[in-house]
Amino acid sequence: EEEKEREVTPPPASPVPAVLTQKSPSPVPEPVQTVSKSAEEKAFLDLEDDLDNMELDDIDTTDINLDDELSD
């Protein structure tokens, strides 16, 4: 049984170069990065709009007690 487990488990050094060589010539990551960047920018813009529209009354400060933090 131990011999079978050793055969199934590949040495850790061998798959790493194979993965690196497969990814480097592939043109796929470039479009994926541009899509994620634009989606990320849109998310940040949406957050900025939310913060600009937020009123002080919308912020829940019931759990925040600065006096306790300062006394420590």
N, C-alpha and C positions, 0 to 999 in steps of 0.2 A: 504494500500500500504506500509506503514512503517513497518508493521509486516512482510510482505513478504521479504523486503530487509534485515531485521535483521536475518531471517532464512537462507537466501542464503549466507550471509557473515559469515564465521566461525570466532570464536574468534582467535586473533593472536597467542596466546600461544599454542594452540593445535596442529597445523601442524608442528611446529618446532621440537619437539621430534620425531615425526613420520619420518620426513625426515632424521634426524640424525641416527635413529636406522636402517633405510633402507640402508643408505650409508655405515655404518661401517662394516657389515659382507660381503659386496660385494667385490669380487676380481677384478672388472673391473678397478678401478682407477689406479692400479699399472702399467699395461701395457700401459695405456694411458700416464702416466707420463714419462715412459721410451721412448716412441715414441716422445713425445714433446721435451724431453731433447736432443735426437739425432738430431732432426730437428733443434732445437735451436743452437746446436753446429755447425751443417753444415752451418747455416746461418751466424754465427760468423766467421767461417773459410772463407766463401765466401767474407764477408766484409773485412777481413784482406787481402785477395788476391787483392781485388779491391783497397784498400788503398795502398798496396805495388806497384801496377802497375800504380797508378795515377801520372800524371806529374803535376808540379806546374802550367803549362798553363791550365790544366783542371779545376782548382779551380776558380770559378767566385768571384772576389773580388770587383766588381764594386759598390756594395751597401755598402761596408764597408769603413768607414772613421774614423780611429782611432783618428785623430786630433780633430774632433768634440767631441768625447767621453771624451778625456782628458781635454778639455777646460771647461767642465761643472763643 
